[in-house]
C-alpha cells in the first residue's frame, strides 16, 4: 500500500504541466501569421510591433478580431489569402480565452 502511494506521488511530482503563456512563442505558427499580417498591413499601427517580441496574445487577439470583422463584412483590405484566413481562424480558436465576451451567447457572464 505504501509503495503504491509513493509511486503515485512520484508520478504526480515528476509530471510536467503544460500551460499557455500570455505571449505568442517565437517558433509558433501564430508568430509567422502575425509577421505576415504586419507586412501586409504596412502602416497599420496596431500591427507595427515587430520589435517587441515575443508578441502579447491579448493585443494581437484584438487585432485579429478586428480583421475578422472586416472579413465578415466582405472587406479584405490586406488581400489575405485563403490560407491566411485559415491561419487567422486557427489563431483565434487557439486564443479564445483572450477574446472579449461581447455579442456572444455568454454575455450574461460579463456582469
LUMLUMMI-19746 format. One record per residue (C-alpha): residue in three letters; x, y negated, z; residue number from 1. Coordinates in steps of 0.02 Angstrom, whole numbers, plus 50000, padded with zeros to 5 digits. Layout:
// residues N
<node code="ALA" xx="X" yy="Y" zz="Z" pos="NUM"/>
...
// end
This chain:
// residues 111
<node code="UNK" xx="50000" yy="50000" zz="50000" pos="1"/>
<node code="UNK" xx="50136" yy="49878" zz="50049" pos="2"/>
<node code="UNK" xx="50232" yy="49924" zz="49891" pos="3"/>
<node code="UNK" xx="50081" yy="49877" zz="49784" pos="4"/>
<node code="UNK" xx="50064" yy="49710" zz="49872" pos="5"/>
<node code="UNK" xx="50247" yy="49670" zz="49843" pos="6"/>
<node code="UNK" xx="50234" yy="49721" zz="49661" pos="7"/>
<node code="UNK" xx="50080" yy="49612" zz="49635" pos="8"/>
<node code="UNK" xx="50165" yy="49466" zz="49724" pos="9"/>
<node code="UNK" xx="50321" yy="49487" zz="49618" pos="10"/>
<node code="UNK" xx="50218" yy="49484" zz="49458" pos="11"/>
<node code="UNK" xx="50123" yy="49329" zz="49512" pos="12"/>
<node code="UNK" xx="50280" yy="49235" zz="49559" pos="13"/>
<node code="UNK" xx="50377" yy="49277" zz="49401" pos="14"/>
<node code="UNK" xx="50236" yy="49242" zz="49278" pos="15"/>
<node code="UNK" xx="50264" yy="49081" zz="49183" pos="16"/>
<node code="UNK" xx="50119" yy="48961" zz="49174" pos="17"/>
<node code="UNK" xx="50086" yy="48883" zz="49005" pos="18"/>
<node code="UNK" xx="50004" yy="48713" zz="49001" pos="19"/>
<node code="UNK" xx="49982" yy="48573" zz="48877" pos="20"/>
<node code="UNK" xx="50082" yy="48416" zz="48912" pos="21"/>
<node code="UNK" xx="50023" yy="48238" zz="48887" pos="22"/>
<node code="UNK" xx="50147" yy="48220" zz="48745" pos="23"/>
<node code="UNK" xx="50150" yy="48300" zz="48573" pos="24"/>
<node code="UNK" xx="50305" yy="48412" zz="48565" pos="25"/>
<node code="UNK" xx="50432" yy="48358" zz="48435" pos="26"/>
<node code="UNK" xx="50432" yy="48529" zz="48350" pos="27"/>
<node code="UNK" xx="50242" yy="48545" zz="48339" pos="28"/>
<node code="UNK" xx="50141" yy="48534" zz="48178" pos="29"/>
<node code="UNK" xx="50046" yy="48389" zz="48255" pos="30"/>
<node code="UNK" xx="50206" yy="48287" zz="48258" pos="31"/>
<node code="UNK" xx="50228" yy="48313" zz="48072" pos="32"/>
<node code="UNK" xx="50048" yy="48264" zz="48041" pos="33"/>
<node code="UNK" xx="50069" yy="48104" zz="48142" pos="34"/>
<node code="UNK" xx="50230" yy="48062" zz="48048" pos="35"/>
<node code="UNK" xx="50140" yy="48091" zz="47882" pos="36"/>
<node code="UNK" xx="49991" yy="47985" zz="47936" pos="37"/>
<node code="UNK" xx="50109" yy="47846" zz="47988" pos="38"/>
<node code="UNK" xx="50194" yy="47849" zz="47818" pos="39"/>
<node code="UNK" xx="50027" yy="47847" zz="47726" pos="40"/>
<node code="UNK" xx="49957" yy="47709" zz="47838" pos="41"/>
<node code="UNK" xx="50101" yy="47592" zz="47801" pos="42"/>
<node code="UNK" xx="50071" yy="47438" zz="47906" pos="43"/>
<node code="UNK" xx="49937" yy="47506" zz="48024" pos="44"/>
<node code="UNK" xx="49995" yy="47450" zz="48196" pos="45"/>
<node code="UNK" xx="49907" yy="47593" zz="48285" pos="46"/>
<node code="UNK" xx="50023" yy="47718" zz="48198" pos="47"/>
<node code="UNK" xx="50185" yy="47619" zz="48200" pos="48"/>
<node code="UNK" xx="50253" yy="47710" zz="48350" pos="49"/>
<node code="UNK" xx="50384" yy="47819" zz="48266" pos="50"/>
<node code="UNK" xx="50521" yy="47750" zz="48376" pos="51"/>
<node code="UNK" xx="50428" yy="47810" zz="48530" pos="52"/>
<node code="UNK" xx="50449" yy="47998" zz="48538" pos="53"/>
<node code="UNK" xx="50377" yy="48111" zz="48598" pos="54"/>
<node code="UNK" xx="50206" yy="48047" zz="48549" pos="55"/>
<node code="UNK" xx="50074" yy="48018" zz="48684" pos="56"/>
<node code="UNK" xx="49922" yy="48126" zz="48646" pos="57"/>
<node code="UNK" xx="49794" yy="48004" zz="48711" pos="58"/>
<node code="UNK" xx="49849" yy="47864" zz="48592" pos="59"/>
<node code="UNK" xx="49852" yy="47975" zz="48440" pos="60"/>
<node code="UNK" xx="49688" yy="48061" zz="48477" pos="61"/>
<node code="UNK" xx="49607" yy="47888" zz="48473" pos="62"/>
<node code="UNK" xx="49687" yy="47854" zz="48304" pos="63"/>
<node code="UNK" xx="49634" yy="48025" zz="48239" pos="64"/>
<node code="UNK" xx="49455" yy="47990" zz="48295" pos="65"/>
<node code="UNK" xx="49452" yy="47825" zz="48201" pos="66"/>
<node code="UNK" xx="49521" yy="47910" zz="48044" pos="67"/>
<node code="UNK" xx="49391" yy="48048" zz="48062" pos="68"/>
<node code="UNK" xx="49252" yy="47917" zz="48073" pos="69"/>
<node code="UNK" xx="49313" yy="47838" zz="47911" pos="70"/>
<node code="UNK" xx="49316" yy="48008" zz="47826" pos="71"/>
<node code="UNK" xx="49139" yy="48045" zz="47885" pos="72"/>
<node code="UNK" xx="49084" yy="47882" zz="47803" pos="73"/>
<node code="UNK" xx="49162" yy="47941" zz="47638" pos="74"/>
<node code="UNK" xx="49307" yy="47819" zz="47654" pos="75"/>
<node code="UNK" xx="49484" yy="47881" zz="47632" pos="76"/>
<node code="UNK" xx="49596" yy="47727" zz="47638" pos="77"/>
<node code="UNK" xx="49756" yy="47828" zz="47659" pos="78"/>
<node code="UNK" xx="49714" yy="47955" zz="47523" pos="79"/>
<node code="UNK" xx="49728" yy="48103" zz="47641" pos="80"/>
<node code="UNK" xx="49733" yy="48270" zz="47552" pos="81"/>
<node code="UNK" xx="49625" yy="48419" zz="47597" pos="82"/>
<node code="UNK" xx="49774" yy="48492" zz="47691" pos="83"/>
<node code="UNK" xx="49795" yy="48329" zz="47788" pos="84"/>
<node code="UNK" xx="49611" yy="48331" zz="47834" pos="85"/>
<node code="UNK" xx="49625" yy="48513" zz="47891" pos="86"/>
<node code="UNK" xx="49777" yy="48470" zz="47998" pos="87"/>
<node code="UNK" xx="49682" yy="48320" zz="48068" pos="88"/>
<node code="UNK" xx="49537" yy="48435" zz="48116" pos="89"/>
<node code="UNK" xx="49660" yy="48554" zz="48196" pos="90"/>
<node code="UNK" xx="49744" yy="48413" zz="48292" pos="91"/>
<node code="UNK" xx="49576" yy="48353" zz="48357" pos="92"/>
<node code="UNK" xx="49524" yy="48529" zz="48407" pos="93"/>
<node code="UNK" xx="49687" yy="48561" zz="48499" pos="94"/>
<node code="UNK" xx="49674" yy="48396" zz="48592" pos="95"/>
<node code="UNK" xx="49488" yy="48391" zz="48629" pos="96"/>
<node code="UNK" xx="49515" yy="48354" zz="48814" pos="97"/>
<node code="UNK" xx="49581" yy="48182" zz="48767" pos="98"/>
<node code="UNK" xx="49429" yy="48135" zz="48664" pos="99"/>
<node code="UNK" xx="49301" yy="48017" zz="48740" pos="100"/>
<node code="UNK" xx="49132" yy="48093" zz="48782" pos="101"/>
<node code="UNK" xx="49032" yy="47956" zz="48694" pos="102"/>
<node code="UNK" xx="48899" yy="48008" zz="48569" pos="103"/>
<node code="UNK" xx="48904" yy="48190" zz="48618" pos="104"/>
<node code="UNK" xx="48783" yy="48311" zz="48695" pos="105"/>
<node code="UNK" xx="48881" yy="48293" zz="48859" pos="106"/>
<node code="UNK" xx="48856" yy="48105" zz="48875" pos="107"/>
<node code="UNK" xx="48762" yy="48130" zz="49039" pos="108"/>
<node code="UNK" xx="48927" yy="48185" zz="49119" pos="109"/>
<node code="UNK" xx="49017" yy="48020" zz="49093" pos="110"/>
<node code="UNK" xx="48924" yy="47928" zz="49233" pos="111"/>
// end
